Amino acid sequence: MNRHIRWTTTLGTALVTLGLVSQAAADTATLRTVSAFTPGTAIPHTFEMFLEEIENDPDAPVEVDFIGGPETMPPFQIGNAVSNGVVDMAFVTSAFYTSSLPAAHALNLTRYSPEELRETGRFEQLQEMWREQMNVHYLAYTNYGNRYHLYLNEPIDSPELNGLRMRITPVYRAFAEAMGGEAAQTPPGEVYTALERGTVDGYGWPVQGIFDLGWQEHTRYRVDPGFYHVEVGVLVNQDAWDNLTDEQRDYLTEKAIWLEEQNGLNEEINAEEERRQAEAGIEVIEFEGEERERYLEMAYQVQWERLAEEHAENAERLREILDSE
Ligand code: 173
């Protein structure tokens, strides 16, 4: 049994003794959980609703022990921690664990919504791959419908970043480099300082969340359109998952589907974030018409190519799952 799951017998025993209930209360599993994103910010917004749902459910057969966000564990190490069972559950984006599962961030390039992935059996294929290669159960796909953008402090009038240094993660590296930019990888927690010191001229980030860490203070432009789909997953250590009862697994899966339904909120949230950015004086550099089409095509094409270079086998397998008819 995973040593981090504590099987706790609830108040039930006492109630049975008192004759208030006729059967022993079921054991509850506690899942020690970390998040790669700062609690209370935009990106983990629906995940925190999911945690609250479970916490407020008096009949929940599982408990979540939320340890904290990136202050408790560096975001690029969280994949490893959930693989190894150092934690039982993690809220983390695939771009942060490519060393555990190469090309995992192909998830951003999906042609299908999480709902469609589930309906067509593709979700199970992803789960199989994540289990085989990373020893985790891929429980839920959040942030679908949120989009990535480039933000700049220098104006551009075409999709070229020549001479510009961009803060990136594996999500944006291929695209930024294809446009002639120089790429510098940092976790989110280092973006503010990089902008303040001027060590980068821009950064990649979703449309949601730039106010959370104060980046609007050092952001002049957002480039439109947004590209890809943001993906942040809920991963459960496979041994922890296997040690749950059927009832506990079904419960979490049901809540995961509920969590994915909350992706429907993104359209409205995106519009509100765009409004706030405009209000904060962030100007939009927008590619339109054919240039827009070329920009988006290039985003997908260069990323699929990069993934194939990095790990041909995984890239091919993921392309079949996420991008085939
Ligand atoms: O920019 C990032 O740090 C990144 O890759 C990401 C991924 C998902 C949500 C937010 C940011």
Residues whose N, C-alpha, C, O or C-beta is under 5 A from the ligand:
A	BS01	173	I43 T93 A95 T169 V171 P188 G204 W205 V230 E231
